[in-house]
Amino acid sequence: MKKNLEQVLTQKAKSIRVIYVSSYIPRRCGIATYTKDLTNAINLLNPYALAEIMAVN
């Protein structure tokens, strides 16, 4: 039986945890902006296991 992407993500969501360590908004730099955009895109693809950002100076 083939599973669709939503079924797989729902089953695996409890074990998936993504944290990006990066400079972050409100800093105005390319890495902060990239990290924000990347996190937003990943969260749209997999709303069952939301990515987070740990900001560093």
Distance bins in CASP14 RR format, pairs under 12 A and 6 or more apart:
PFRMAT RR
TARGET T0000
AUTHOR 0000-0000-0000
RMODE 2
METHOD distances of the structure
MODEL  1
1 7 0 0 0 0 1 0 0 0 0 0 0
2 8 0 0 0 0 0 1 0 0 0 0 0
3 9 0 0 0 0 1 0 0 0 0 0 0
3 10 0 0 0 0 1 0 0 0 0 0 0
3 11 0 0 0 0 1 0 0 0 0 0 0
3 12 0 0 0 0 0 1 0 0 0 0 0
4 10 0 0 0 0 1 0 0 0 0 0 0
4 11 0 0 0 0 0 1 0 0 0 0 0
5 11 0 0 0 0 0 1 0 0 0 0 0
5 12 0 0 0 0 0 1 0 0 0 0 0
5 45 0 0 0 0 1 0 0 0 0 0 0
5 46 0 0 0 0 1 0 0 0 0 0 0
5 47 0 0 0 0 0 1 0 0 0 0 0
5 48 0 0 0 0 0 1 0 0 0 0 0
6 12 0 0 0 0 0 1 0 0 0 0 0
6 13 0 0 0 0 0 1 0 0 0 0 0
6 45 0 0 0 0 0 1 0 0 0 0 0
6 46 0 0 0 0 1 0 0 0 0 0 0
6 47 0 0 0 0 1 0 0 0 0 0 0
6 48 0 0 0 0 1 0 0 0 0 0 0
7 13 0 0 0 0 0 1 0 0 0 0 0
7 48 0 0 0 0 0 1 0 0 0 0 0
8 15 0 0 0 0 0 1 0 0 0 0 0
8 16 0 0 0 0 0 1 0 0 0 0 0
8 46 0 0 0 0 0 1 0 0 0 0 0
8 48 0 0 0 0 1 0 0 0 0 0 0
8 49 0 0 0 0 0 1 0 0 0 0 0
9 15 0 0 0 0 0 1 0 0 0 0 0
9 16 0 0 0 0 1 0 0 0 0 0 0
9 42 0 0 0 0 0 1 0 0 0 0 0
9 43 0 0 0 0 0 1 0 0 0 0 0
9 45 0 0 0 0 1 0 0 0 0 0 0
9 46 1 0 1 0 0 0 0 0 0 0 0
9 47 0 0 0 0 1 0 0 0 0 0 0
9 48 1 0 1 0 0 0 0 0 0 0 0
9 49 1 0 0 1 0 0 0 0 0 0 0
9 50 0 0 0 0 0 1 0 0 0 0 0
10 16 0 0 0 0 0 1 0 0 0 0 0
10 46 0 0 0 0 1 0 0 0 0 0 0
10 47 0 0 0 0 0 1 0 0 0 0 0
10 48 1 0 1 0 0 0 0 0 0 0 0
10 49 0 0 0 0 1 0 0 0 0 0 0
11 48 0 0 0 0 1 0 0 0 0 0 0
11 49 0 0 0 0 0 1 0 0 0 0 0
12 46 0 0 0 0 1 0 0 0 0 0 0
12 48 0 0 0 0 1 0 0 0 0 0 0
12 49 1 0 0 1 0 0 0 0 0 0 0
13 46 1 0 0 1 0 0 0 0 0 0 0
13 47 0 0 0 0 1 0 0 0 0 0 0
13 48 1 1 0 0 0 0 0 0 0 0 0
13 49 1 0 1 0 0 0 0 0 0 0 0
13 50 0 0 0 0 1 0 0 0 0 0 0
14 48 0 0 0 0 1 0 0 0 0 0 0
14 49 0 0 0 0 1 0 0 0 0 0 0
15 48 0 0 0 0 0 1 0 0 0 0 0
15 49 0 0 0 0 1 0 0 0 0 0 0
16 42 0 0 0 0 0 1 0 0 0 0 0
16 43 0 0 0 0 0 1 0 0 0 0 0
16 45 0 0 0 0 0 1 0 0 0 0 0
16 46 1 0 0 1 0 0 0 0 0 0 0
16 47 0 0 0 0 0 1 0 0 0 0 0
16 48 1 0 0 1 0 0 0 0 0 0 0
16 49 1 1 0 0 0 0 0 0 0 0 0
16 50 0 0 0 0 1 0 0 0 0 0 0
16 51 0 0 0 0 1 0 0 0 0 0 0
16 52 0 0 0 0 0 1 0 0 0 0 0
17 46 0 0 0 0 0 1 0 0 0 0 0
17 48 0 0 0 0 0 1 0 0 0 0 0
17 49 1 0 0 1 0 0 0 0 0 0 0
17 50 0 0 0 0 1 0 0 0 0 0 0
17 51 0 0 0 0 1 0 0 0 0 0 0
17 52 0 0 0 0 1 0 0 0 0 0 0
17 54 0 0 0 0 0 1 0 0 0 0 0
18 35 0 0 0 0 0 1 0 0 0 0 0
18 38 0 0 0 0 0 1 0 0 0 0 0
18 39 0 0 0 0 1 0 0 0 0 0 0
18 41 0 0 0 0 0 1 0 0 0 0 0
18 42 1 0 0 1 0 0 0 0 0 0 0
18 43 0 0 0 0 1 0 0 0 0 0 0
18 45 0 0 0 0 0 1 0 0 0 0 0
18 46 0 0 0 0 1 0 0 0 0 0 0
18 48 0 0 0 0 0 1 0 0 0 0 0
18 49 1 0 0 1 0 0 0 0 0 0 0
18 50 0 0 0 0 1 0 0 0 0 0 0
18 51 1 0 1 0 0 0 0 0 0 0 0
18 52 1 0 0 1 0 0 0 0 0 0 0
18 53 0 0 0 0 1 0 0 0 0 0 0
18 54 0 0 0 0 0 1 0 0 0 0 0
19 35 0 0 0 0 0 1 0 0 0 0 0
19 39 0 0 0 0 1 0 0 0 0 0 0
19 42 0 0 0 0 0 1 0 0 0 0 0
19 49 0 0 0 0 0 1 0 0 0 0 0
19 50 0 0 0 0 0 1 0 0 0 0 0
19 51 1 0 0 1 0 0 0 0 0 0 0
19 52 1 0 1 0 0 0 0 0 0 0 0
19 53 1 0 0 1 0 0 0 0 0 0 0
19 54 1 0 1 0 0 0 0 0 0 0 0
19 55 0 0 0 0 0 1 0 0 0 0 0
19 56 0 0 0 0 0 1 0 0 0 0 0
20 31 0 0 0 0 0 1 0 0 0 0 0
20 32 0 0 0 0 0 1 0 0 0 0 0
20 34 0 0 0 0 1 0 0 0 0 0 0
20 35 1 0 1 0 0 0 0 0 0 0 0
20 36 0 0 0 0 1 0 0 0 0 0 0
20 37 0 0 0 0 0 1 0 0 0 0 0
20 38 1 0 0 1 0 0 0 0 0 0 0
20 39 1 0 0 1 0 0 0 0 0 0 0
20 40 0 0 0 0 0 1 0 0 0 0 0
20 41 0 0 0 0 0 1 0 0 0 0 0
20 42 0 0 0 0 1 0 0 0 0 0 0
20 43 0 0 0 0 0 1 0 0 0 0 0
20 50 0 0 0 0 0 1 0 0 0 0 0
20 51 1 0 0 1 0 0 0 0 0 0 0
20 52 1 0 0 1 0 0 0 0 0 0 0
20 53 1 0 1 0 0 0 0 0 0 0 0
20 54 1 0 0 1 0 0 0 0 0 0 0
20 55 0 0 0 0 1 0 0 0 0 0 0
20 56 0 0 0 0 0 1 0 0 0 0 0
21 31 0 0 0 0 0 1 0 0 0 0 0
21 35 0 0 0 0 1 0 0 0 0 0 0
21 39 0 0 0 0 0 1 0 0 0 0 0
21 51 0 0 0 0 0 1 0 0 0 0 0
21 52 0 0 0 0 0 1 0 0 0 0 0
21 53 1 0 0 1 0 0 0 0 0 0 0
21 54 1 0 1 0 0 0 0 0 0 0 0
21 55 0 0 0 0 1 0 0 0 0 0 0
21 56 1 0 0 1 0 0 0 0 0 0 0
21 57 0 0 0 0 0 1 0 0 0 0 0
22 29 0 0 0 0 1 0 0 0 0 0 0
22 30 0 0 0 0 1 0 0 0 0 0 0
22 31 1 0 1 0 0 0 0 0 0 0 0
22 32 1 0 0 1 0 0 0 0 0 0 0
22 33 0 0 0 0 0 1 0 0 0 0 0
22 34 0 0 0 0 1 0 0 0 0 0 0
22 35 1 0 1 0 0 0 0 0 0 0 0
22 36 0 0 0 0 1 0 0 0 0 0 0
22 37 0 0 0 0 0 1 0 0 0 0 0
22 38 0 0 0 0 1 0 0 0 0 0 0
22 39 0 0 0 0 1 0 0 0 0 0 0
22 51 0 0 0 0 0 1 0 0 0 0 0
22 52 0 0 0 0 0 1 0 0 0 0 0
22 53 1 0 0 1 0 0 0 0 0 0 0
22 54 1 0 0 1 0 0 0 0 0 0 0
22 55 1 0 0 1 0 0 0 0 0 0 0
22 56 1 0 0 1 0 0 0 0 0 0 0
22 57 0 0 0 0 0 1 0 0 0 0 0
23 29 1 0 1 0 0 0 0 0 0 0 0
23 30 0 0 0 0 1 0 0 0 0 0 0
23 31 1 0 1 0 0 0 0 0 0 0 0
23 32 1 0 1 0 0 0 0 0 0 0 0
23 33 0 0 0 0 1 0 0 0 0 0 0
23 34 0 0 0 0 1 0 0 0 0 0 0
23 35 1 0 0 1 0 0 0 0 0 0 0
23 36 0 0 0 0 0 1 0 0 0 0 0
23 53 0 0 0 0 1 0 0 0 0 0 0
23 54 0 0 0 0 0 1 0 0 0 0 0
23 55 1 0 0 1 0 0 0 0 0 0 0
23 56 1 0 0 1 0 0 0 0 0 0 0
23 57 1 0 0 1 0 0 0 0 0 0 0
24 30 0 0 0 0 0 1 0 0 0 0 0
24 31 0 0 0 0 1 0 0 0 0 0 0
24 32 1 0 1 0 0 0 0 0 0 0 0
24 33 0 0 0 0 1 0 0 0 0 0 0
24 34 0 0 0 0 0 1 0 0 0 0 0
24 35 1 0 1 0 0 0 0 0 0 0 0
24 36 1 0 0 1 0 0 0 0 0 0 0
24 37 0 0 0 0 0 1 0 0 0 0 0
24 38 0 0 0 0 0 1 0 0 0 0 0
24 39 0 0 0 0 1 0 0 0 0 0 0
24 52 0 0 0 0 0 1 0 0 0 0 0
24 53 1 0 1 0 0 0 0 0 0 0 0
24 54 0 0 0 0 1 0 0 0 0 0 0
24 55 1 1 0 0 0 0 0 0 0 0 0
24 56 0 0 0 0 1 0 0 0 0 0 0
24 57 0 0 0 0 1 0 0 0 0 0 0
25 31 0 0 0 0 0 1 0 0 0 0 0
25 32 1 0 1 0 0 0 0 0 0 0 0
25 33 1 0 0 1 0 0 0 0 0 0 0
25 34 0 0 0 0 0 1 0 0 0 0 0
25 35 0 0 0 0 1 0 0 0 0 0 0
25 36 1 0 1 0 0 0 0 0 0 0 0
25 37 0 0 0 0 0 1 0 0 0 0 0
25 39 0 0 0 0 0 1 0 0 0 0 0
25 40 0 0 0 0 0 1 0 0 0 0 0
25 53 0 0 0 0 1 0 0 0 0 0 0
25 55 0 0 0 0 1 0 0 0 0 0 0
26 32 0 0 0 0 1 0 0 0 0 0 0
26 33 0 0 0 0 0 1 0 0 0 0 0
26 36 0 0 0 0 0 1 0 0 0 0 0
26 55 0 0 0 0 1 0 0 0 0 0 0
27 33 0 0 0 0 1 0 0 0 0 0 0
27 34 0 0 0 0 0 1 0 0 0 0 0
27 35 0 0 0 0 1 0 0 0 0 0 0
27 36 0 0 0 0 0 1 0 0 0 0 0
27 53 0 0 0 0 0 1 0 0 0 0 0
27 55 0 0 0 0 1 0 0 0 0 0 0
27 56 0 0 0 0 0 1 0 0 0 0 0
27 57 0 0 0 0 1 0 0 0 0 0 0
28 36 0 0 0 0 0 1 0 0 0 0 0
29 35 0 0 0 0 1 0 0 0 0 0 0
29 36 0 0 0 0 0 1 0 0 0 0 0
29 55 0 0 0 0 0 1 0 0 0 0 0
29 57 0 0 0 0 0 1 0 0 0 0 0
30 36 0 0 0 0 1 0 0 0 0 0 0
30 37 0 0 0 0 1 0 0 0 0 0 0
30 38 0 0 0 0 0 1 0 0 0 0 0
31 37 0 0 0 0 0 1 0 0 0 0 0
31 38 0 0 0 0 0 1 0 0 0 0 0
31 53 0 0 0 0 0 1 0 0 0 0 0
31 55 0 0 0 0 0 1 0 0 0 0 0
31 56 0 0 0 0 0 1 0 0 0 0 0
32 38 0 0 0 0 0 1 0 0 0 0 0
32 39 0 0 0 0 0 1 0 0 0 0 0
32 53 0 0 0 0 1 0 0 0 0 0 0
32 55 0 0 0 0 1 0 0 0 0 0 0
32 56 0 0 0 0 0 1 0 0 0 0 0
32 57 0 0 0 0 0 1 0 0 0 0 0
33 39 0 0 0 0 0 1 0 0 0 0 0
33 40 0 0 0 0 0 1 0 0 0 0 0
33 53 0 0 0 0 0 1 0 0 0 0 0
34 40 0 0 0 0 0 1 0 0 0 0 0
34 41 0 0 0 0 0 1 0 0 0 0 0
34 53 0 0 0 0 0 1 0 0 0 0 0
35 41 0 0 0 0 0 1 0 0 0 0 0
35 42 0 0 0 0 0 1 0 0 0 0 0
35 51 0 0 0 0 1 0 0 0 0 0 0
35 52 0 0 0 0 0 1 0 0 0 0 0
35 53 1 0 1 0 0 0 0 0 0 0 0
35 54 0 0 0 0 0 1 0 0 0 0 0
35 55 0 0 0 0 1 0 0 0 0 0 0
35 56 0 0 0 0 0 1 0 0 0 0 0
36 42 0 0 0 0 0 1 0 0 0 0 0
36 43 0 0 0 0 0 1 0 0 0 0 0
36 51 0 0 0 0 0 1 0 0 0 0 0
36 52 0 0 0 0 0 1 0 0 0 0 0
36 53 1 0 0 1 0 0 0 0 0 0 0
36 55 0 0 0 0 0 1 0 0 0 0 0
37 43 0 0 0 0 0 1 0 0 0 0 0
37 44 0 0 0 0 0 1 0 0 0 0 0
37 51 0 0 0 0 0 1 0 0 0 0 0
37 53 0 0 0 0 0 1 0 0 0 0 0
38 44 0 0 0 0 0 1 0 0 0 0 0
38 45 0 0 0 0 0 1 0 0 0 0 0
38 51 0 0 0 0 1 0 0 0 0 0 0
38 53 0 0 0 0 1 0 0 0 0 0 0
39 45 0 0 0 0 0 1 0 0 0 0 0
39 46 0 0 0 0 0 1 0 0 0 0 0
39 50 0 0 0 0 1 0 0 0 0 0 0
39 51 1 0 1 0 0 0 0 0 0 0 0
39 52 1 0 0 1 0 0 0 0 0 0 0
39 53 1 0 1 0 0 0 0 0 0 0 0
39 54 0 0 0 0 0 1 0 0 0 0 0
39 55 0 0 0 0 0 1 0 0 0 0 0
40 46 0 0 0 0 0 1 0 0 0 0 0
40 47 0 0 0 0 0 1 0 0 0 0 0
40 50 0 0 0 0 0 1 0 0 0 0 0
40 51 0 0 0 0 1 0 0 0 0 0 0
40 53 0 0 0 0 0 1 0 0 0 0 0
41 47 0 0 0 0 0 1 0 0 0 0 0
41 51 0 0 0 0 1 0 0 0 0 0 0
42 48 0 0 0 0 0 1 0 0 0 0 0
42 49 0 0 0 0 1 0 0 0 0 0 0
42 50 0 0 0 0 1 0 0 0 0 0 0
42 51 1 0 1 0 0 0 0 0 0 0 0
42 52 0 0 0 0 0 1 0 0 0 0 0
42 53 0 0 0 0 0 1 0 0 0 0 0
43 49 0 0 0 0 1 0 0 0 0 0 0
43 50 1 0 1 0 0 0 0 0 0 0 0
43 51 1 0 1 0 0 0 0 0 0 0 0
43 52 0 0 0 0 1 0 0 0 0 0 0
43 53 0 0 0 0 0 1 0 0 0 0 0
44 50 0 0 0 0 0 1 0 0 0 0 0
44 51 0 0 0 0 0 1 0 0 0 0 0
45 51 0 0 0 0 1 0 0 0 0 0 0
END
